[in-house]
Amino acid sequence: MSVSPSIVWFRQDLRLRDNPALRAAIQRGGPVVPVFVWAPEEEGDWAPGSASRWWLHHSLRSFNDELNEVGSRLIIRHGGSFRQLETLINEAGAEAVFWNRRYEPSVVRRDKDIKAVLQEQGIVTESFNGCLLYEPWEVATKQGKPYQVFTPYWKACRALGEPAEPLSEPRKLRLPDRWPKSEPLESLALEPAIDWAAGIKESWQPGTTGAQTQLRRFLNQTVGDYKQQREIPGEVGTSRLSPHLHFGEISPRQIWHAVKNKCGFETDSAEAASVETFLTELGWREFAHHVLFHFPQTPDRPLRSKFESFPWADDRDALRAWQRGRTGYPIVDAGMRELWATGWMHNRVRMIVGSFLTKDLLLSWQEGARWFWDTLVDADLANNTLGWQWVSGCGADAAPYFRVFNPISQGEKFDADGTYVRRWVPELKDVPTRWIHQPWNAPAEVLETAGVEQGTTYPQSVVDHAAARKVALDAFASIKSR
């Protein structure tokens, strides 16, 4: 007796290897119909931003090529998810739908509703964990509550044992007797009408091939020195796998076991310490999803409710200067320009620019989160929310309110020779290293020789850091005392 087709609803899992939903469809035994539905309106205020849409366009194209290699194709639809799935079920004669779970609040609600209705209709409907090492509900405190501090959370995760080995990649997919109709990728209008993505194109290769290229580069060149090199924005010292992880072009289990298999170091070696540091960074990604799942209000509201009444400033000019990398603080400007040009920013610099926005300029973390959401190719709601609430002091395991990153000392410590600033703020390229992070203090003749004129070729500082720090500490202290 023949088995009816199964639909695999792909979302942020655009890969064949280590894909539990795809494996379930294959094991069911019938033909497999791979489907992607573009329904940004269902994600509310957090529909994918501009940079994410660019990436998604190229990731979908790459994934379709990957499906072609196993004799299949990707069916693309645009519209309400349930309506499109129902139509696809009828067109394909499918009796099962499988997908890998997502954890954004609006998506969780939508998926529960879809699953309930399809199951009432007699459709086999199952979802799987294809995006995390540990499900958010698998880890809890002794009181059965979600964690709000990373270290005990990660200790509890590690106590669960090693993540499972990745699933193998299928060699062939059974084809349906009749294919549902598919819309052309271009009809989704994911790419910008005005081509502003040249720098992003030069910096990234969306798709599983790009993910594997980055992973090999990281394993062969970087992972052994990761603990030291990850803090240096002028070097390629990180994995740069974050956008590939977000779109599911590679799974965290693939990365975890690739690192473990490549780096079988002694436990007391420097290399082992670097490996453990990197695995802990994967843990922070897990923690972000844990917090988002259990505290679904956090993308828009602070986890620490007393911050609801924080006296944030409303200065559009200052916000614009920050967004465009025109603050007059070189390390901040370098980071914001790297973001604008490449759709990505080094994590150390993300902390610096985040602190500058929320504590030097006293502009709300929501402003920063929205800007990152639109401009990052790795814009992930869980990680974006955790990061911004951490740096502003209002979220889980947040930085203490009195921690205000000094953009001068941070630049001098992590970009000691000015490599990063000179790359992204070229108008300062001839400023001597001694002054590269504080050009306003350089002697006039030094600036003249370097071709720098404050306020003309490079902007004056939008705020005095020392004075702004005092104002910020007073404001944050007032909240803490309530």
C-alpha positions in Angstrom: 0.0 0.0 0.0 1.5 3.3 -1.0 2.1 6.1 1.5 0.7 9.5 0.8 3.0 12.5 0.5 4.4 14.4 3.5 4.9 18.2 3.5 8.0 19.5 5.2 7.4 23.1 6.2 10.8 24.8 6.1 11.4 28.1 8.0 14.7 28.8 9.8 16.1 25.4 9.0 17.2 25.7 5.4 19.4 22.6 5.2 19.2 18.9 4.5 21.6 17.6 7.1 20.6 17.3 10.7 17.0 18.2 10.0 14.7 16.3 12.2 11.5 17.3 10.4 12.9 16.2 7.1 14.0 12.9 8.7 10.5 12.3 10.0 9.0 12.8 6.6 11.5 10.4 5.0 10.9 7.8 7.6 7.2 7.9 7.1 7.9 6.4 3.7 6.0 8.5 1.2 7.0 11.3 -1.2 8.3 14.5 0.4 7.1 18.0 -0.6 9.5 20.7 0.7 7.7 24.0 1.3 8.5 27.5 2.3 5.7 30.0 3.1 6.5 33.7 3.3 4.1 35.3 5.8 5.9 38.2 7.5 2.7 39.8 8.7 2.2 36.9 11.1 5.4 37.9 12.9 3.9 41.2 13.9 6.3 44.0 14.7 9.2 41.7 14.4 8.9 40.7 10.7 12.3 40.2 9.2 14.2 43.4 8.6 16.0 44.6 5.4 19.3 42.8 5.9 17.5 39.6 6.9 15.3 39.7 3.9 18.4 40.0 1.6 20.0 37.0 3.3 16.8 35.0 3.1 16.5 35.6 -0.7 19.9 34.1 -1.3 19.5 31.4 1.3 16.3 30.2 -0.3 18.0 30.1 -3.7 20.9 28.1 -2.3 18.6 25.7 -0.5 16.6 25.1 -3.7 19.9 24.2 -5.4 20.6 21.8 -2.6 17.2 20.2 -3.0 17.8 19.9 -6.7 20.9 17.8 -6.0 18.8 15.2 -4.2 16.2 15.3 -7.0 13.7 17.6 -5.4 12.7 21.2 -5.4 11.4 23.9 -3.0 7.8 25.0 -3.3 7.5 28.7 -2.4 4.2 30.4 -1.4 3.3 33.8 -0.1 0.3 34.4 2.2 -1.2 33.2 5.4 0.6 30.1 6.6 -2.4 28.0 7.5 -4.2 28.9 4.3 -1.2 28.0 2.2 -0.5 24.8 4.0 -4.2 23.7 3.6 -4.0 24.5 -0.1 -0.7 22.6 -0.4 -2.2 19.6 1.4 -5.0 19.4 -1.1 -2.8 20.0 -4.2 -0.3 17.4 -3.2 -2.7 14.9 -1.7 -0.6 15.1 1.5 -1.7 13.6 4.8 1.2 14.7 7.0 3.0 18.0 7.8 6.3 18.2 9.6 8.3 21.2 10.8 11.0 22.3 13.1 10.0 24.5 16.0 10.7 28.3 16.3 10.5 30.1 19.6 9.4 33.7 18.9 6.1 34.4 20.8 3.9 35.2 17.8 5.3 32.2 15.9 4.7 29.9 18.9 1.1 31.0 19.1 0.6 30.6 15.3 2.2 27.1 15.2 0.0 25.8 18.0 -3.1 27.0 16.3 -2.1 25.5 13.0 -1.2 22.1 14.6 -4.5 22.0 16.5 -6.6 22.6 13.4 -4.7 20.2 11.1 -4.8 17.4 13.7 -8.6 18.0 13.9 -8.7 17.5 10.2 -6.9 14.1 10.5 -3.6 15.4 9.2 -0.5 13.9 10.9 1.3 16.9 12.3 4.5 16.9 14.3 7.1 19.5 15.2 10.7 18.9 16.2 13.7 20.6 17.8 16.0 21.5 14.9 17.4 24.8 16.1 18.7 24.4 19.6 20.8 22.0 21.7 18.3 22.1 24.5 14.6 22.9 24.5 13.6 25.9 26.6 11.4 23.7 28.8 14.0 21.0 29.3 16.1 23.2 31.7 14.6 24.6 35.0 15.7 25.6 38.4 15.1 23.3 41.4 11.9 25.2 42.0 10.8 24.3 38.4 11.2 27.9 37.2 13.1 29.3 34.2 16.6 30.6 34.7 17.4 34.3 34.6 21.1 34.0 35.2 23.4 32.4 32.7 26.0 30.5 34.7 23.6 28.2 36.6 21.6 27.8 33.4 24.6 26.6 31.4 25.7 24.3 34.3 22.3 22.7 34.3 22.5 22.3 30.5 25.9 20.6 30.7 24.5 18.2 33.3 22.1 16.9 30.7 25.1 15.4 28.8 26.4 16.0 25.3 24.0 17.0 22.6 23.0 14.2 20.2 25.0 13.6 17.1 23.8 15.4 13.9 21.5 13.4 11.6 22.9 12.4 8.2 21.9 14.1 5.0 19.5 12.2 2.6 20.9 11.2 -0.7 17.5 11.2 -2.5 14.0 12.4 -1.8 10.9 10.6 -3.1 9.0 12.8 -5.4 5.2 13.3 -5.5 3.2 12.2 -8.5 2.0 15.8 -8.9 3.8 18.9 -7.7 1.9 21.8 -6.2 2.4 25.1 -8.0 5.2 27.3 -6.7 5.7 31.1 -6.9 9.0 32.4 -8.2 11.4 33.5 -5.5 11.6 37.0 -7.0 7.9 37.5 -6.4 8.6 37.7 -2.6 10.5 41.0 -3.2 13.0 40.2 -0.6 15.9 42.0 -2.3 16.0 45.8 -2.1 14.7 47.8 -5.0 17.7 50.0 -4.6 20.9 47.9 -4.4 22.5 48.9 -1.1 23.8 45.4 -0.4 27.1 45.5 -2.2 29.1 45.3 1.0 27.0 42.5 2.4 27.5 40.5 -0.9 31.2 40.9 -0.6 31.2 39.8 3.1 28.9 36.8 3.0 27.9 33.6 1.2 24.4 32.6 2.3 23.5 29.0 2.3 24.9 25.7 3.6 28.0 26.0 1.4 28.8 29.3 3.0 28.2 27.9 6.4 30.5 25.0 5.9 33.2 27.3 4.5 33.0 29.5 7.6 33.1 26.4 9.9 36.2 25.0 8.2 37.9 28.4 8.3 37.1 28.6 12.0 38.3 25.1 12.8 41.5 25.3 10.8 42.6 28.9 11.7 40.8 30.3 14.7 39.3 27.9 17.3 42.5 27.2 19.1 43.1 30.9 19.8 39.4 31.8 20.2 39.5 32.7 23.9 42.1 35.5 23.1 41.3 36.4 19.5 37.5 36.7 19.9 37.9 40.1 21.7 39.9 41.7 18.9 37.6 43.3 16.3 40.4 44.1 13.9 41.1 40.3 13.5 38.9 37.5 12.1 38.9 35.8 15.5 35.3 34.7 15.7 33.3 31.9 14.0 31.1 34.3 12.0 28.5 31.5 12.0 25.7 33.6 13.6 23.7 34.3 10.4 24.0 30.8 9.2 22.8 29.5 12.6 19.9 32.0 12.5 18.6 30.8 9.1 19.3 27.2 10.0 21.9 26.6 7.2 23.9 24.8 9.9 22.6 23.4 13.2 24.2 24.0 16.6 24.7 20.2 16.9 26.7 20.2 13.7 28.9 23.0 15.1 29.2 21.5 18.5 30.4 18.1 17.3 32.6 19.5 14.6 34.5 21.5 17.2 34.6 18.6 19.6 35.8 16.2 16.8 38.4 18.6 15.4 39.8 19.7 18.8 40.4 16.7 20.9 42.7 18.6 23.2 43.8 17.8 26.8 41.5 19.3 29.3 44.2 21.5 30.8 45.5 22.9 27.5 45.1 26.5 26.3 43.3 25.1 23.2 40.8 23.3 25.4 40.1 26.5 27.2 39.4 28.2 23.9 37.1 25.4 22.8 35.2 25.6 26.1 34.9 29.4 25.7 33.4 28.9 22.2 31.0 26.2 23.4 29.9 28.6 26.2 29.1 31.2 23.5 26.7 28.6 21.9 25.3 28.3 25.4 24.5 32.1 25.5 22.5 31.5 22.3 20.6 28.8 24.1 20.0 31.0 27.1 18.6 33.8 24.9 16.0 31.4 23.5 15.3 30.1 27.0 14.6 33.6 28.2 12.5 34.6 25.2 10.3 31.5 25.4 9.6 31.9 29.1 9.4 35.7 29.1 7.7 36.4 25.8 7.1 40.1 26.6 10.8 40.9 26.5 11.2 41.9 22.9 9.2 45.1 23.7 9.3 45.4 27.5 12.2 45.1 30.0 12.4 41.9 32.0 13.0 44.0 35.1 9.7 45.8 35.3 11.0 48.8 37.2 12.8 49.9 34.1 9.4 50.6 32.5 9.6 54.1 33.9 13.2 54.8 33.1 13.7 58.4 32.0 15.0 57.7 28.5 15.9 60.7 26.4 14.3 61.6 23.1 17.0 63.0 20.9 16.5 62.2 17.2 19.8 64.0 16.2 21.8 61.9 18.6 20.1 58.7 17.5 20.9 59.5 13.9 24.5 60.3 14.7 24.8 56.9 16.4 23.1 55.0 13.6 25.4 56.5 10.9 28.6 56.2 12.8 29.0 60.0 13.4 29.3 60.2 17.2 32.9 61.4 17.2 34.0 58.4 19.2 36.1 56.3 16.8 35.4 52.7 18.1 31.7 53.5 18.2 31.7 54.9 14.7 33.8 52.0 13.4 31.3 49.5 14.7 28.2 51.3 13.3 29.8 51.7 9.9 30.9 48.0 9.9 27.2 47.2 10.6 26.0 49.5 7.8 28.5 48.2 5.3 28.4 44.4 6.0 25.3 43.7 8.0 27.3 42.4 10.9 29.3 43.8 13.9 31.9 42.2 16.1 30.4 41.2 19.5 32.8 43.2 21.6 31.9 46.3 19.6 28.2 45.5 19.9 28.6 45.8 23.7 30.5 49.1 23.3 28.0 50.7 20.9 25.1 49.4 23.0 26.5 50.9 26.1 27.1 54.2 24.3 23.5 54.4 23.1 21.9 53.6 26.4 24.3 55.1 28.9 26.1 57.9 27.1 23.2 59.1 25.0 20.5 57.8 27.4 18.5 56.6 24.4 16.3 53.5 25.0 17.5 50.0 24.3 14.4 49.5 22.1 15.8 52.1 19.7 19.0 50.1 19.4 17.2 46.8 19.1 15.1 48.1 16.3 18.1 49.4 14.4 20.0 46.2 14.8 16.9 44.3 13.8 16.8 46.0 10.4 20.5 46.1 9.7 22.0 42.8 11.0 22.1 39.8 8.7 22.1 37.7 11.9 19.1 39.5 13.4 17.6 37.0 15.8 14.8 38.0 18.2 16.1 36.0 21.1 19.7 37.1 20.9 18.9 40.7 19.9 16.6 41.1 22.9 18.9 39.5 25.4 21.9 41.5 24.2 20.2 44.9 24.4 18.5 44.2 27.7 21.9 42.9 29.1 23.8 46.0 28.1 21.2 48.4 29.3 20.9 46.6 32.6 17.2 45.7 32.4 17.2 42.1 31.4 18.3 38.6 32.4 21.8 38.3 33.9 22.2 42.0 33.0 25.3 44.1 33.3 25.2 46.1 36.6 23.8 49.5 36.1 27.1 51.1 37.1 29.0 49.3 34.3 29.4 52.0 31.6 31.7 51.1 28.8 34.3 53.8 28.2 34.7 54.1 24.4 38.2 55.4 24.7 39.6 52.7 27.0 37.7 50.0 25.3 39.2 51.0 21.9 42.7 51.2 23.4 42.3 47.8 25.0 40.7 45.8 22.1 41.9 47.8 19.1 45.3 48.7 20.5 47.0 49.5 17.1 43.8 51.1 15.6 43.5 48.5 12.9 39.7 48.3 13.2 39.1 52.0 13.4 41.4 52.8 10.5 39.5 50.2 8.4 36.0 51.6 9.1 36.8 55.3 9.8 39.3 55.9 7.0 39.3 59.7 7.7 41.4 58.9 10.8 43.7 56.4 9.0 46.8 58.8 9.4 46.2 59.7 13.0 49.0 58.2 15.2 48.0 55.2 17.3 48.4 57.2 20.5 45.5 59.4 19.5 43.4 57.1 17.3 40.8 56.6 19.9 40.7 60.2 21.2 41.5 62.4 18.3 40.1 65.5 20.0 43.0 65.3 22.5 45.7 65.2 19.8 47.8 68.3 19.3 46.6 70.6 16.5 49.7 69.9 14.4 49.2 66.1 14.6 45.6 66.5 13.3 46.7 68.8 10.6 49.4 66.4 9.4 46.8 63.6 9.5 44.4 65.7 7.4 41.8 65.7 10.2 39.7 68.7 11.1 37.3 68.2 14.0 33.8 69.0 13.0 34.6 68.9 9.3 36.4 65.8 8.1 35.5 64.0 11.4 32.6 65.0 13.7 32.9 66.5 17.1 31.9 64.3 19.9 28.2 64.3 20.4 28.6 64.0 24.2 31.3 64.2 26.8 31.7 60.7 28.1 32.6 61.6 31.7 29.7 64.0 32.1 27.3 61.6 30.4 28.4 58.7 32.6 27.6 60.7 35.7 24.1 61.6 34.4 23.5 57.9 33.5 24.6 56.6 36.9 22.3 59.0 38.6 19.4 57.9 36.4 20.1 54.2 36.8 20.6 54.6 40.6 17.2 56.3 40.9 15.6 53.2 39.3 17.6 50.8 41.4 16.4 52.5 44.6 12.7 52.1 43.8 
